[in-house]
Amino acid sequence: MMRSFKSAKVLNGFLILAFLSLITVAAIFNFGCTPTAQQQVQISPERQKAIQDSLNQIYNRKMALNWSLGYENYKNKMYRNAVPYFWKVVELDTINKFKNLYTYLSDSYIKLNKADSAQLALELGVQKFPNNAHLRRSLGYIYDNLGRTEEAIEQYEKAVSIDEKKAADWKRLAVLYIKNDQTDDAIRAYEKVVQLDPNDHEAQQTLSKLYKSTGDAEAAINRMEEVKKLDPQNVENLFNLGREYFNSAEYEKAATNFEALLSLKPNDAQAMSYLAASQQNIGNYQRAINIYKEVLKLEPDNKKAYTDIATCYKELKQFSTARSYANKALKIDSNYGLAYIVRAEIYEAAVDECMRKTGKDVADFDDKLVYELAYNEYKKATKDLQFKDIAQTRLNYIRDFIPKKEDRFFHKGQTKPKKKCYSWIR
């Protein structure tokens, strides 16, 4: 029965076609030719507009349907199903109606772990919507992951030119500048970050490090002071700030920051060492000695701390005690050049003090013998490559003060100083 029905439909169609053909032949026979353009039915402008509106409605419905199906699948995390519908919208949307189309399409590919396709979608997107900051930053992110740093920079630069209020974009751009060795640009970008988000401690600290890398210690310090106001218990910032003040010879301020750090982290040996060194440079030698001794409780083999204590005792003119601490450093490391240098400096300081007490301006034989002890210590220090240059410079200087042949001729048999002020040496 179904076959008969289909056959009937075919037959009816054939008959209708034949009938239309006969009408056409009759028209040609009666008029002698096909209808001219003037004889064809004329369509009014109103009718043309109605037809165009109808076609537009069909087009818009088709585009909206594909968008709706694509978005519903995307919303329900059915990204593989969403992609074909989004591509159909790409094909149909010649008027750029759907502003988020390339965002959803590229994100679908990212969720499907198809970075190449996401990149393609974003590249098409920035062509269609060049002023879309989201597309720019997303494409920049992909370029960055591909190692295409300069292209990533270009996209992020365009993103921040479109929307300069996004601190995250400036921060990402700053990181890219650092990666591309554009330090000055990185500084400007980080300055923008902290302007937009003053509470970004990481950005504040990075900016401080960048200032420091350019030699702008003052700017570095100012930036770290800002971090300190925002986060006074940030021990890393306190340490860096204290160290920066120390390196700038602002020892009082350095000490203040290291003391603040140690109130939060009492057993930080490195901060203790800096605090002790700050006190030493201020001239608070006994205070420095006490702190260095606390360091040694935490680090018993800290040979540098022993030499620093020795130097402090030297400044207090307690030469024998000073030498004993230098000797302790050498017990830990017999090749430690700094300990030999400190011992030499102790001997030199002893000569200066002895000559001051006796009111002499010119060294006598006793003084020269002590200078010779210092000379020998510097000579030992030259064997340590780390301190060789310093030791050699001092060695060359002091050579003129050690006993000459004529000095020894007039003081035959004397190998040690006789003055009371040198009694601790014997």
C-alpha positions as CSV (number, residue, x, y, z in Angstrom):
1,M,0.0,0.0,0.0
2,M,2.8,2.4,0.9
3,R,4.5,1.6,-2.4
4,S,1.3,2.4,-4.3
5,F,1.0,5.7,-2.4
6,K,4.5,6.7,-3.4
7,S,3.9,5.7,-7.0
8,A,0.8,7.8,-7.0
9,K,2.7,10.8,-5.7
10,V,5.4,10.4,-8.4
11,L,2.7,10.1,-11.1
12,N,0.9,13.2,-9.9
13,G,4.1,15.1,-9.9
14,F,4.8,14.0,-13.5
15,L,1.4,15.0,-14.6
16,I,1.7,18.5,-13.0
17,L,5.1,19.0,-14.7
18,A,3.7,17.9,-18.0
19,F,0.8,20.3,-17.6
20,L,3.1,23.2,-16.9
21,S,5.2,22.3,-19.9
22,L,2.1,22.4,-22.1
23,I,1.1,25.8,-20.9
24,T,4.6,27.1,-21.7
25,V,4.5,25.7,-25.2
26,A,1.1,27.2,-25.7
27,A,2.3,30.6,-24.6
28,I,5.2,30.4,-27.0
29,F,2.9,29.3,-29.8
30,N,0.4,32.2,-29.2
31,F,3.0,35.0,-28.7
32,G,5.8,33.7,-30.8
33,C,8.5,33.9,-28.1
34,T,9.2,33.7,-24.3
35,P,8.0,36.7,-22.2
36,T,10.3,39.7,-22.3
37,A,11.7,41.4,-19.1
38,Q,8.9,43.9,-19.4
39,Q,6.4,41.1,-19.6
40,Q,7.8,39.4,-16.4
41,V,6.0,40.1,-13.1
42,Q,7.4,43.2,-11.4
43,I,8.2,43.0,-7.6
44,S,7.5,46.1,-5.6
45,P,10.1,47.6,-3.2
46,E,7.7,46.7,-0.3
47,R,7.5,43.1,-1.5
48,Q,11.3,43.0,-1.9
49,K,11.8,44.3,1.7
50,A,9.3,41.7,3.0
51,I,11.2,38.9,1.3
52,Q,14.6,40.2,2.6
53,D,13.1,40.5,6.2
54,S,11.9,37.0,5.9
55,L,15.3,35.7,4.8
56,N,16.9,37.7,7.6
57,Q,14.6,36.1,10.1
58,I,15.5,32.7,8.9
59,Y,19.2,33.6,9.0
60,N,18.9,35.0,12.6
61,R,16.9,32.0,13.8
62,K,19.5,29.6,12.4
63,M,22.4,31.6,14.0
64,A,20.6,31.9,17.3
65,L,19.7,28.2,17.3
66,N,23.4,27.2,16.8
67,W,24.5,29.7,19.4
68,S,21.9,28.4,21.9
69,L,22.9,24.7,21.3
70,G,26.6,25.6,21.5
71,Y,26.2,27.6,24.7
72,E,23.9,25.0,26.4
73,N,26.5,22.3,25.7
74,Y,29.3,24.6,27.0
75,K,27.4,25.5,30.1
76,N,26.9,21.8,30.8
77,K,30.6,21.1,30.3
78,M,29.9,19.1,27.1
79,Y,32.7,20.9,25.3
80,R,33.1,18.4,22.5
81,N,29.4,18.8,21.5
82,A,29.6,22.6,21.9
83,V,32.5,23.1,19.4
84,P,30.6,22.3,16.1
85,Y,27.8,24.6,17.0
86,F,30.2,27.5,17.8
87,W,32.0,27.0,14.5
88,K,28.6,27.2,12.7
89,V,28.0,30.5,14.4
90,V,31.5,31.6,13.3
91,E,30.5,30.8,9.7
92,L,27.1,32.6,10.0
93,D,27.9,35.6,12.2
94,T,29.2,38.0,9.6
95,I,28.1,41.0,11.6
96,N,30.0,40.0,14.8
97,K,26.9,39.8,16.9
98,F,28.2,37.3,19.4
99,K,31.0,39.0,21.3
100,N,31.8,36.1,23.5
101,L,31.9,33.5,20.7
102,Y,35.6,33.1,20.5
103,T,36.0,33.2,24.3
104,Y,33.7,30.1,24.6
105,L,35.1,28.4,21.6
106,S,38.8,28.8,22.7
107,D,37.9,27.8,26.3
108,S,36.1,24.7,25.0
109,Y,39.3,23.7,23.2
110,I,41.4,24.4,26.3
111,K,39.1,22.2,28.4
112,L,39.5,19.5,25.8
113,N,43.3,20.0,26.0
114,K,43.6,21.1,22.4
115,A,45.9,24.1,22.7
116,D,46.6,24.4,19.0
117,S,42.9,24.7,18.3
118,A,42.4,27.2,21.1
119,Q,45.2,29.3,19.7
120,L,43.6,29.2,16.2
121,A,40.2,30.3,17.7
122,L,41.8,33.1,19.7
123,E,43.8,34.3,16.6
124,L,40.6,34.5,14.7
125,G,38.9,36.2,17.6
126,V,41.5,39.1,17.9
127,Q,41.1,39.6,14.1
128,K,37.3,40.0,14.6
129,F,37.4,41.8,17.9
130,P,40.8,43.6,18.1
131,N,39.7,45.6,21.2
132,N,38.7,42.6,23.3
133,A,41.2,42.5,26.2
134,H,40.2,39.0,27.3
135,L,41.0,37.5,23.9
136,R,44.3,39.4,23.9
137,R,45.4,38.2,27.4
138,S,44.2,34.6,26.6
139,L,46.2,34.5,23.4
140,G,49.2,36.1,25.2
141,Y,49.0,33.3,27.8
142,I,49.1,30.6,25.2
143,Y,52.0,32.3,23.4
144,D,53.9,32.4,26.7
145,N,53.3,28.7,27.3
146,L,54.7,28.0,23.9
147,G,57.8,30.0,24.6
148,R,56.9,32.8,22.1
149,T,57.7,35.5,24.6
150,E,57.8,38.5,22.3
151,E,54.4,37.6,20.8
152,A,53.0,37.1,24.3
153,I,54.3,40.6,25.3
154,E,52.6,42.1,22.3
155,Q,49.3,40.6,23.2
156,Y,49.5,41.6,26.9
157,E,50.6,45.1,25.9
158,K,47.5,45.4,23.8
159,A,45.4,44.0,26.6
160,V,46.6,46.7,29.1
161,S,46.2,49.4,26.5
162,I,42.5,48.3,26.2
163,D,41.9,47.9,29.9
164,E,44.7,49.5,32.0
165,K,42.9,48.8,35.3
166,K,43.7,45.0,35.4
167,A,46.6,44.5,37.8
168,A,46.9,40.9,36.9
169,D,47.6,41.8,33.2
170,W,50.3,44.3,34.2
171,K,51.8,41.7,36.5
172,R,51.9,39.0,33.8
173,L,53.4,41.6,31.4
174,A,56.1,42.5,34.0
175,V,57.0,38.8,34.4
176,L,57.3,38.5,30.6
177,Y,59.5,41.6,30.5
178,I,61.8,40.1,33.0
179,K,61.9,36.9,31.0
180,N,62.9,38.9,28.0
181,D,65.6,40.9,29.8
182,Q,63.6,44.2,29.6
183,T,64.3,45.3,33.2
184,D,63.2,49.0,32.7
185,D,59.9,47.9,31.2
186,A,59.4,45.4,34.0
187,I,60.0,48.1,36.6
188,R,57.3,50.3,34.9
189,A,54.9,47.4,34.8
190,Y,55.4,46.5,38.4
191,E,55.0,50.1,39.4
192,K,51.6,50.0,37.8
193,V,50.8,46.7,39.6
194,V,51.5,48.2,43.1
195,Q,49.6,51.4,42.1
196,L,46.5,49.3,41.3
197,D,47.0,46.9,44.1
198,P,49.1,48.3,47.0
199,N,48.5,45.1,49.0
200,D,50.4,42.9,46.6
201,H,53.4,42.2,48.7
202,E,55.0,39.9,46.2
203,A,54.9,42.7,43.5
204,Q,56.3,45.1,46.1
205,Q,59.2,42.8,46.9
206,T,59.9,42.0,43.2
207,L,59.9,45.7,42.4
208,S,62.4,46.3,45.2
209,K,64.7,43.6,43.8
210,L,64.5,45.1,40.3
211,Y,65.4,48.6,41.7
212,K,68.3,47.0,43.5
213,S,69.4,45.2,40.3
214,T,69.7,48.6,38.5
215,G,71.7,50.0,41.4
216,D,68.9,52.2,42.7
217,A,69.2,51.3,46.3
218,E,67.1,54.2,47.5
219,A,64.1,53.2,45.4
220,A,64.6,49.6,46.6
221,I,64.5,50.7,50.2
222,N,61.5,52.9,49.7
223,R,59.6,50.0,48.1
224,M,60.5,47.7,51.0
225,E,59.4,50.3,53.5
226,E,56.0,50.3,51.8
227,V,55.8,46.6,52.2
228,K,56.7,47.0,55.8
229,K,53.8,49.3,56.4
230,L,51.4,46.8,54.8
231,D,52.9,43.7,56.4
232,P,55.1,44.6,59.4
233,Q,55.5,40.9,60.3
234,N,56.9,39.9,56.9
235,V,60.3,38.5,58.0
236,E,61.6,38.1,54.5
237,N,61.0,41.8,53.8
238,L,62.5,42.8,57.2
239,F,65.6,40.9,56.4
240,N,66.0,42.3,52.9
241,L,65.3,45.8,54.2
242,G,67.8,45.5,57.0
243,R,70.4,44.1,54.6
244,E,69.8,47.0,52.2
245,Y,70.3,49.5,54.9
246,F,73.4,47.6,56.0
247,N,74.8,47.7,52.5
248,S,74.1,51.4,52.3
249,A,76.0,51.9,55.6
250,E,72.8,53.0,57.5
251,Y,73.6,50.7,60.4
252,E,71.1,52.1,62.9
253,K,68.2,51.5,60.5
254,A,69.7,48.1,59.7
255,A,69.8,47.2,63.4
256,T,66.2,48.3,63.9
257,N,64.9,46.0,61.2
258,F,67.0,43.0,62.3
259,E,65.8,43.5,65.8
260,A,62.2,43.5,64.6
261,L,62.9,40.3,62.6
262,L,64.4,38.6,65.6
263,S,61.4,39.5,67.8
264,L,59.4,37.4,65.3
265,K,62.0,34.7,64.6
266,P,64.4,34.6,67.6
267,N,66.8,31.9,66.3
268,D,67.6,33.3,62.9
269,A,71.4,33.1,63.0
270,Q,71.8,35.1,59.8
271,A,69.7,38.0,61.1
272,M,71.7,37.8,64.3
273,S,75.0,38.0,62.4
274,Y,73.7,41.1,60.5
275,L,72.5,42.7,63.8
276,A,75.9,42.0,65.4
277,A,77.7,43.5,62.4
278,S,75.4,46.5,62.5
279,Q,76.2,47.1,66.2
280,Q,79.9,46.6,65.4
281,N,79.9,49.2,62.7
282,I,78.0,51.6,65.0
283,G,80.7,51.1,67.6
284,N,78.7,49.1,70.1
285,Y,81.5,46.4,70.3
286,Q,80.4,44.8,73.5
287,R,76.8,44.5,72.3
288,A,78.1,43.0,69.0
289,I,80.2,40.5,70.9
290,N,77.2,39.4,73.0
291,I,75.1,38.8,69.8
292,Y,78.0,37.0,68.0
293,K,78.2,34.7,71.0
294,E,74.5,33.9,70.6
295,V,75.2,33.1,67.0
296,L,77.9,30.6,68.1
297,K,75.3,28.9,70.4
298,L,73.3,28.1,67.3
299,E,76.3,27.5,65.0
300,P,79.3,26.4,67.0
301,D,81.5,26.0,63.9
302,N,80.8,29.5,62.5
303,K,84.4,30.5,61.9
304,K,83.4,34.0,60.6
305,A,81.6,34.7,63.9
306,Y,84.9,33.9,65.8
307,T,86.8,36.3,63.6
308,D,84.2,39.0,64.1
309,I,84.4,38.7,67.9
310,A,88.2,38.9,67.6
311,T,87.8,42.1,65.6
312,C,85.5,43.6,68.2
313,Y,87.9,42.8,71.0
314,K,90.7,44.3,69.0
315,E,88.6,47.6,68.8
316,L,88.2,47.4,72.6
317,K,92.0,47.0,72.8
318,Q,91.8,43.7,74.4
319,F,94.4,42.2,72.1
320,S,95.1,39.0,73.9
321,T,91.4,38.0,74.0
322,A,91.1,39.1,70.4
323,R,93.9,36.8,69.3
324,S,92.4,33.9,71.2
325,Y,89.1,34.1,69.2
326,A,91.0,34.3,65.9
327,N,92.9,31.2,67.0
328,K,89.5,29.5,67.6
329,A,88.5,30.2,64.0
330,L,91.8,28.6,62.9
331,K,91.0,25.5,65.0
332,I,87.9,25.1,62.9
333,D,89.8,25.8,59.6
334,S,93.6,26.1,59.6
335,N,93.5,27.5,56.1
336,Y,91.0,30.2,56.8
337,G,92.7,33.3,55.4
338,L,90.4,35.8,57.2
339,A,91.6,34.5,60.6
340,Y,95.2,35.2,59.6
341,I,94.3,38.7,58.4
342,V,92.5,39.4,61.7
343,R,95.5,38.2,63.7
344,A,97.7,40.5,61.6
345,E,95.4,43.4,62.2
346,I,95.5,42.7,66.0
347,Y,99.3,43.0,65.9
348,E,99.1,46.2,63.9
349,A,96.5,47.7,66.3
350,A,98.8,46.7,69.2
351,V,101.7,48.7,67.7
352,D,99.5,51.8,67.2
353,E,98.3,51.6,70.8
354,C,101.7,51.1,72.2
355,M,103.2,54.0,70.3
356,R,100.3,56.2,71.3
357,K,100.9,55.3,75.0
358,T,104.7,56.0,74.8
359,G,104.2,59.2,72.8
360,K,106.4,58.0,69.8
361,D,105.8,58.8,66.2
362,V,108.5,56.5,64.8
363,A,108.5,52.8,65.3
364,D,111.4,51.3,67.3
365,F,112.8,47.8,67.1
366,D,110.2,46.4,69.4
367,D,107.4,47.9,67.3
368,K,109.1,46.6,64.1
369,L,109.2,43.0,65.6
370,V,105.4,43.2,66.2
371,Y,104.9,44.5,62.6
372,E,106.9,41.5,61.5
373,L,104.5,39.2,63.3
374,A,101.7,40.9,61.3
375,Y,103.7,40.6,58.1
376,N,104.0,36.8,58.6
377,E,100.2,36.5,59.3
378,Y,99.4,38.3,56.0
379,K,101.8,36.0,54.3
380,K,99.9,32.9,55.6
381,A,96.6,34.5,54.5
382,T,97.8,34.7,50.8
383,K,97.5,31.0,50.6
384,D,93.7,31.3,50.8
385,L,92.6,32.3,47.3
386,Q,89.5,34.0,48.7
387,F,91.5,36.5,50.7
388,K,94.8,36.5,48.7
389,D,94.4,39.9,47.1
390,I,93.5,41.7,50.4
391,A,96.4,40.0,52.2
392,Q,98.9,40.8,49.4
393,T,97.9,44.4,49.5
394,R,98.5,44.6,53.2
395,L,101.7,42.6,52.9
396,N,103.1,45.1,50.4
397,Y,102.2,48.0,52.7
398,I,103.7,46.7,55.9
399,R,106.9,45.4,54.4
400,D,108.5,48.8,54.9
401,F,107.9,48.6,58.7
402,I,109.6,45.3,59.5
403,P,113.2,45.1,60.8
404,K,116.0,45.7,58.3
405,K,119.5,44.2,58.4
406,E,120.9,47.1,60.3
407,D,118.1,46.9,62.9
408,R,119.0,43.3,63.6
409,F,122.7,44.2,63.7
410,F,122.1,46.6,66.5
411,H,119.7,44.3,68.4
412,K,121.5,41.0,68.0
413,G,119.8,38.1,69.7
414,Q,116.5,39.9,70.3
415,T,113.6,38.1,68.6
416,K,110.7,39.2,70.8
417,P,109.5,42.7,71.9
418,K,110.5,43.7,75.4
419,K,108.1,46.5,76.1
420,K,105.4,45.9,78.7
421,C,102.6,46.8,76.3
422,Y,103.6,43.7,74.3
423,S,103.8,41.4,77.2
424,W,100.7,39.5,76.1
425,I,102.6,38.4,72.9
426,R,105.4,36.5,74.6
